[in-house]
Amino acid sequence: MEQVKGALLYCLIAATEKTSSELNALTAALVGYQAMFTVDEDSLPILMRDGNRDAANVLKRLFQIRANVWCDGSYAYELLETPERVIEALAEIAVAPVADGLVARPEQWAGYSTYRLPFDTEISASRPTVYFGVFGSKPNWVCTTLTMPPLLRDVPEDEVRERIEEVVDRRVAEIREQLRAEGRKPLGVERARIVDPHVPPKQRPIRGGRKKEWVEPYLGQEQRSRRVAPEFLDAWSRFIRRYKEAMKQWRNLNREVIFPAGTYWMRVWHHARCEGF
């Protein structure tokens, strides 16, 4: 867990330094993370490309993973345009481990989180011992400052913290009720520390009746294909239709058009805006 926290933090700080960006919030949950950056539109693809690429390569070596952790450019983002939405986003980032069913409260999360750090705190990380190499070009240490989001800089920090706490408490209560309705409990602090990334999720039985009926992965291939194929073809046709509409606007020099989720070439090579999954 400590190696994962340090590696992800190092890669993201290095990417923010390269793009002259600011880090406003970060929560790292296992091999994923949510963050808030202050960054200009042209630098965002570079920030995410470099940070995600380096972090994925480090995590692959730490966990001995042969498949992709995530692909370059595969990220979703939102432009926050009001102080209220910034407060909500800061709270959502804080409760990410709670929403994932890992812990009951965000302060219990053993992974990295800036939830309790005051703004203007200096954050540093040392270069991971894997992937970069002893004599690589990356610095031995990187550091940045946790900054207040620009839309909140006219508000006292105590008031900002109080508003974040209100949203966090509300979201934690909502998540607790949702888990209770589904008959689940948070994984817990100690068990979350020792999760094995190589172990696939267990399948939950469908309750009721004399026999246990297991979910989707145990269906026969023919039965699964008959059910999934129409859904796939319908989703694919919607994607193609929306992609063509977006491409038509792009060719008419509309650079604000949003391509559908799943777009690769236009996102990576032309930095077109895309929906998240």
NUSEKE-361254 format. One record per residue (C-alpha): residue number from 1; x, y, z; residue in three letters. Coordinates in nm, 4 decimals. Layout:
<pts>
   num          u          v          w   residu
   NUM          X          Y          Z      ALA
...
</pts>
This chain:
<pts>
   num          u          v          w   residu
     1     0.0000     0.0000     0.0000      MET
     2     0.2788     0.2456     0.0908      GLU
     3     0.4613     0.1748    -0.2366      GLN
     4     0.1427     0.2337    -0.4348      VAL
     5     0.0739     0.5632    -0.2557      LYS
     6     0.4277     0.6885    -0.3090      GLY
     7     0.4453     0.5794    -0.6741      ALA
     8     0.1141     0.7357    -0.7757      LEU
     9     0.1886     1.0565    -0.5883      LEU
    10     0.5351     1.0844    -0.7482      TYR
    11     0.4003     1.0383    -1.1013      CYS
    12     0.1194     1.2902    -1.0611      LEU
    13     0.3378     1.5541    -0.8955      ILE
    14     0.5994     1.5153    -1.1699      ALA
    15     0.3265     1.5646    -1.4324      ALA
    16     0.1908     1.8770    -1.2577      THR
    17     0.5417     2.0256    -1.2449      GLU
    18     0.5974     1.9585    -1.6133      LYS
    19     0.2719     2.1322    -1.7119      THR
    20     0.2913     2.4137    -1.4511      SER
    21    -0.0395     2.2922    -1.3065      SER
    22    -0.1725     2.2945    -0.9511      GLU
    23    -0.2994     2.0052    -0.7406      LEU
    24    -0.6171     2.0861    -0.5448      ASN
    25    -0.7242     1.7421    -0.4188      ALA
    26    -0.6312     1.3747    -0.4561      LEU
    27    -0.7595     1.0398    -0.3323      THR
    28    -0.5869     0.7204    -0.4455      ALA
    29    -0.7917     0.4017    -0.4055      ALA
    30    -0.5997     0.0803    -0.4874      LEU
    31    -0.5052     0.1161    -0.8582      VAL
    32    -0.7309     0.4108    -0.9345      GLY
    33    -0.7539     0.7721    -0.8251      TYR
    34    -0.9679     1.0847    -0.8344      GLN
    35    -0.8092     1.4276    -0.8388      ALA
    36    -0.8730     1.7966    -0.8937      MET
    37    -0.6223     2.0054    -1.0860      PHE
    38    -0.6004     2.3697    -1.1848      THR
    39    -0.4692     2.3387    -1.5390      VAL
    40    -0.5211     2.5112    -1.8724      ASP
    41    -0.7067     2.3257    -2.1459      GLU
    42    -0.4017     2.2719    -2.3679      ASP
    43    -0.1943     2.1211    -2.0863      SER
    44    -0.4608     1.8839    -1.9541      LEU
    45    -0.3966     1.6044    -2.2113      PRO
    46    -0.0210     1.6238    -2.1411      ILE
    47    -0.0748     1.6162    -1.7636      LEU
    48    -0.2982     1.3106    -1.7822      MET
    49    -0.0900     1.1336    -2.0456      ARG
    50     0.2370     1.1606    -1.8557      ASP
    51     0.0927     1.1021    -1.5096      GLY
    52    -0.1203     0.8022    -1.6079      ASN
    53     0.1465     0.6445    -1.8293      ARG
    54     0.4191     0.6566    -1.5652      ASP
    55     0.1864     0.5473    -1.2847      ALA
    56     0.0533     0.2540    -1.4885      ALA
    57     0.4048     0.1324    -1.5694      ASN
    58     0.5126     0.1539    -1.2053      VAL
    59     0.2002    -0.0294    -1.0841      LEU
    60     0.2495    -0.3038    -1.3424      LYS
    61     0.5958    -0.3734    -1.2060      ARG
    62     0.4936    -0.3482    -0.8411      LEU
    63     0.2087    -0.5965    -0.8839      PHE
    64     0.3677    -0.8070    -1.1605      GLN
    65     0.0703    -0.7332    -1.3879      ILE
    66     0.1173    -0.8298    -1.7533      ARG
    67    -0.2016    -0.6715    -1.8870      ALA
    68    -0.2690    -0.2968    -1.9106      ASN
    69    -0.3537    -0.1174    -1.5877      VAL
    70    -0.5154     0.1603    -1.7881      TRP
    71    -0.4489     0.3087    -2.1297      CYS
    72    -0.2869     0.6427    -2.2096      ASP
    73    -0.5527     0.9092    -2.2512      GLY
    74    -0.8308     0.7011    -2.0913      SER
    75    -0.9690     0.9469    -1.8388      TYR
    76    -1.2858     1.1418    -1.7749      ALA
    77    -1.2814     1.5049    -1.6670      TYR
    78    -1.5227     1.7816    -1.5781      GLU
    79    -1.4759     2.1576    -1.6004      LEU
    80    -1.5911     2.3044    -1.2677      LEU
    81    -1.7494     2.6426    -1.3283      GLU
    82    -1.9203     2.7354    -0.9997      THR
    83    -1.8032     2.7434    -0.6359      PRO
    84    -2.0875     2.5085    -0.5400      GLU
    85    -1.9769     2.2467    -0.7928      ARG
    86    -1.6157     2.2772    -0.6727      VAL
    87    -1.7285     2.2061    -0.3134      ILE
    88    -1.9280     1.9035    -0.4299      GLU
    89    -1.6334     1.7732    -0.6335      ALA
    90    -1.3928     1.8088    -0.3389      LEU
    91    -1.6352     1.6078    -0.1253      ALA
    92    -1.6810     1.3422    -0.3969      GLU
    93    -1.3051     1.2972    -0.4220      ILE
    94    -1.2829     1.2571    -0.0430      ALA
    95    -1.5582     0.9924    -0.0237      VAL
    96    -1.4317     0.7862    -0.3197      ALA
    97    -1.3102     0.4952    -0.0967      PRO
    98    -1.6458     0.5016     0.0840      VAL
    99    -1.8370     0.4895    -0.2455      ALA
   100    -1.6189     0.1945    -0.3517      ASP
   101    -1.7249     0.0049    -0.0384      GLY
   102    -1.3749     0.0005     0.1124      LEU
   103    -1.4236     0.1960     0.4361      VAL
   104    -1.7087     0.3550     0.6302      ALA
   105    -1.5600     0.7060     0.6510      ARG
   106    -1.3082     0.8877     0.4274      PRO
   107    -1.0677     0.9540     0.7169      GLU
   108    -1.0356     0.5750     0.7681      GLN
   109    -0.8856     0.5198     0.4234      TRP
   110    -0.5266     0.3929     0.4450      ALA
   111    -0.4419     0.4940     0.0883      GLY
   112    -0.3317     0.8445    -0.0024      TYR
   113    -0.5829     1.1252     0.0486      SER
   114    -0.5549     1.5018     0.0838      THR
   115    -0.8923     1.5117     0.2635      TYR
   116    -0.7514     1.6261     0.5987      ARG
   117    -0.4569     1.8273     0.4684      LEU
   118    -0.4800     2.2072     0.4932      PRO
   119    -0.4437     2.4004     0.1716      PHE
   120    -0.0918     2.5390     0.1145      ASP
   121     0.0570     2.2145     0.2503      THR
   122     0.3729     2.1079     0.0676      GLU
   123     0.3499     1.7532    -0.0686      ILE
   124     0.6573     1.5555    -0.1747      SER
   125     0.7385     1.2055    -0.2982      ALA
   126     1.0543     1.0099    -0.3748      SER
   127     1.1217     0.8393    -0.7060      ARG
   128     0.9964     0.4774    -0.7119      PRO
   129     1.2622     0.2090    -0.7183      THR
   130     1.0983     0.0334    -1.0147      VAL
   131     1.0497     0.1363    -1.3793      TYR
   132     1.2428     0.4660    -1.3745      PHE
   133     1.5822     0.3095    -1.3036      GLY
   134     1.8627     0.4306    -1.0786      VAL
   135     2.0213     0.6515    -1.3429      PHE
   136     1.7012     0.7734    -1.5102      GLY
   137     1.6273     1.1328    -1.6024      SER
   138     1.3536     1.1742    -1.3402      LYS
   139     1.4516     1.3632    -1.0200      PRO
   140     1.4981     1.1763    -0.6932      ASN
   141     1.2333     1.3932    -0.5262      TRP
   142     0.9391     1.5970    -0.6515      VAL
   143     0.7239     1.8373    -0.4539      CYS
   144     0.4208     2.0573    -0.5038      THR
   145     0.1805     2.2626    -0.2926      THR
   146    -0.1815     2.1688    -0.2306      LEU
   147    -0.3615     2.4809    -0.3491      THR
   148    -0.7078     2.6168    -0.2925      MET
   149    -0.9201     2.5951    -0.6123      PRO
   150    -0.9353     2.9390    -0.7794      PRO
   151    -1.3142     2.9735    -0.7442      LEU
   152    -1.2856     2.9413    -0.3643      LEU
   153    -0.9896     3.1692    -0.2966      ARG
   154    -1.2112     3.4564    -0.1831      ASP
   155    -1.3726     3.2342     0.0818      VAL
   156    -1.2069     3.1715     0.4238      PRO
   157    -1.0594     2.8219     0.4450      GLU
   158    -1.2570     2.7401     0.7609      ASP
   159    -1.5795     2.8092     0.5750      GLU
   160    -1.4647     2.5990     0.2779      VAL
   161    -1.3832     2.3083     0.5121      ARG
   162    -1.7189     2.3358     0.6846      GLU
   163    -1.9065     2.3246     0.3529      ARG
   164    -1.7016     2.0247     0.2360      ILE
   165    -1.7774     1.8405     0.5619      GLU
   166    -2.1506     1.8987     0.5181      GLU
   167    -2.1470     1.7401     0.1719      VAL
   168    -1.9198     1.4554     0.2889      VAL
   169    -2.1535     1.3700     0.5787      ASP
   170    -2.4540     1.3697     0.3465      ARG
   171    -2.2833     1.1474     0.0868      ARG
   172    -2.1555     0.9030     0.3514      VAL
   173    -2.5096     0.8663     0.4879      ALA
   174    -2.6462     0.8054     0.1363      GLU
   175    -2.3797     0.5440     0.0622      ILE
   176    -2.4412     0.3705     0.3975      ARG
   177    -2.8116     0.3401     0.3191      GLU
   178    -2.7370     0.2087    -0.0288      GLN
   179    -2.5019    -0.0586     0.1067      LEU
   180    -2.7549    -0.1588     0.3709      ARG
   181    -3.0262    -0.1941     0.1063      ALA
   182    -2.7941    -0.4206    -0.0951      GLU
   183    -2.7072    -0.6301     0.2099      GLY
   184    -2.3417    -0.5265     0.2039      ARG
   185    -2.0927    -0.3756     0.4472      LYS
   186    -1.7711    -0.1784     0.3889      PRO
   187    -1.4646    -0.3973     0.3449      LEU
   188    -1.2994    -0.2356     0.6485      GLY
   189    -0.9662    -0.0703     0.7206      VAL
   190    -0.7560    -0.3816     0.7823      GLU
   191    -0.8989    -0.5902     0.4989      ARG
   192    -0.8645    -0.2985     0.2565      ALA
   193    -0.4922    -0.2852     0.3383      ARG
   194    -0.4326    -0.6431     0.2233      ILE
   195    -0.6504    -0.6640    -0.0885      VAL
   196    -0.4766    -0.8778    -0.3529      ASP
   197    -0.5062    -0.7067    -0.6955      PRO
   198    -0.4660    -1.0448    -0.8685      HIS
   199    -0.7785    -1.1998    -0.7134      VAL
   200    -1.0995    -1.1512    -0.9194      PRO
   201    -1.4180    -1.0398    -0.7408      PRO
   202    -1.6309    -1.3141    -0.5904      LYS
   203    -1.9654    -1.3800    -0.7523      GLN
   204    -2.2639    -1.3257    -0.5262      ARG
   205    -2.5452    -1.5835    -0.5312      PRO
   206    -2.9011    -1.4776    -0.6032      ILE
   207    -3.0859    -1.5358    -0.2769      ARG
   208    -3.4174    -1.7132    -0.2540      GLY
   209    -3.5308    -2.0634    -0.3419      GLY
   210    -3.3711    -2.3920    -0.2496      ARG
   211    -3.0736    -2.3738    -0.4817      LYS
   212    -2.8104    -2.1040    -0.5156      LYS
   213    -2.8281    -1.9470    -0.8594      GLU
   214    -2.5076    -1.7686    -0.9570      TRP
   215    -2.4846    -1.4521    -1.1609      VAL
   216    -2.3754    -1.3876    -1.5188      GLU
   217    -2.0274    -1.5524    -1.5448      PRO
   218    -2.1803    -1.8990    -1.4985      TYR
   219    -2.4357    -1.8699    -1.7794      LEU
   220    -2.3764    -2.0832    -2.0862      GLY
   221    -2.1984    -1.9067    -2.3722      GLN
   222    -2.4883    -1.9519    -2.6141      GLU
   223    -2.7395    -1.8119    -2.3657      GLN
   224    -2.5127    -1.5183    -2.2853      ARG
   225    -2.4558    -1.4376    -2.6543      SER
   226    -2.8279    -1.4306    -2.7305      ARG
   227    -2.8809    -1.1789    -2.4510      ARG
   228    -2.5728    -0.9605    -2.4976      VAL
   229    -2.5523    -0.9377    -2.8792      ALA
   230    -2.8608    -0.7141    -2.9300      PRO
   231    -2.7429    -0.4798    -2.6519      GLU
   232    -2.3942    -0.4592    -2.8021      PHE
   233    -2.5198    -0.3891    -3.1541      LEU
   234    -2.7580    -0.1224    -3.0253      ASP
   235    -2.4778     0.0502    -2.8285      ALA
   236    -2.2414     0.0262    -3.1256      TRP
   237    -2.4914     0.1822    -3.3660      SER
   238    -2.5531     0.4698    -3.1225      ARG
   239    -2.1790     0.5270    -3.0923      PHE
   240    -2.1269     0.5356    -3.4711      ILE
   241    -2.4182     0.7747    -3.5201      ARG
   242    -2.2974     1.0163    -3.2539      ARG
   243    -1.9348     0.9905    -3.3692      TYR
   244    -2.0313     1.0865    -3.7260      LYS
   245    -2.2363     1.3812    -3.5980      GLU
   246    -1.9444     1.5033    -3.3864      ALA
   247    -1.6958     1.4553    -3.6728      MET
   248    -1.9174     1.6609    -3.9042      LYS
   249    -1.9094     1.9503    -3.6567      GLN
   250    -1.5326     1.9091    -3.6075      TRP
   251    -1.4772     1.9412    -3.9828      ARG
   252    -1.6809     2.2607    -3.9669      ASN
   253    -1.4134     2.3912    -3.7223      LEU
   254    -1.6208     2.3451    -3.4075      ASN
   255    -1.3492     2.2559    -3.1550      ARG
   256    -1.5928     2.2532    -2.8605      GLU
   257    -1.7873     1.9524    -2.9892      VAL
   258    -1.7871     1.6530    -2.7529      ILE
   259    -1.7202     1.3088    -2.9019      PHE
   260    -1.8881     1.0015    -2.7491      PRO
   261    -1.7184     0.7874    -2.4841      ALA
   262    -1.4895     0.5324    -2.6475      GLY
   263    -1.3387     0.7745    -2.9019      THR
   264    -0.9651     0.7075    -2.9334      TYR
   265    -0.7942     0.8665    -3.2333      TRP
   266    -0.9509     1.2119    -3.2068      MET
   267    -0.8882     1.2242    -2.8309      ARG
   268    -0.5252     1.1115    -2.8384      VAL
   269    -0.3992     1.2783    -3.1571      TRP
   270    -0.6186     1.5890    -3.1816      HIS
   271    -0.7041     1.6406    -2.8098      HIS
   272    -1.0753     1.6493    -2.8904      ALA
   273    -1.3129     1.6650    -2.5968      ARG
   274    -1.4819     1.3342    -2.5092      CYS
   275    -1.7445     1.2077    -2.2707      GLU
   276    -1.6357     0.9900    -1.9807      GLY
   277    -1.7569     0.6364    -1.9291      PHE
</pts>
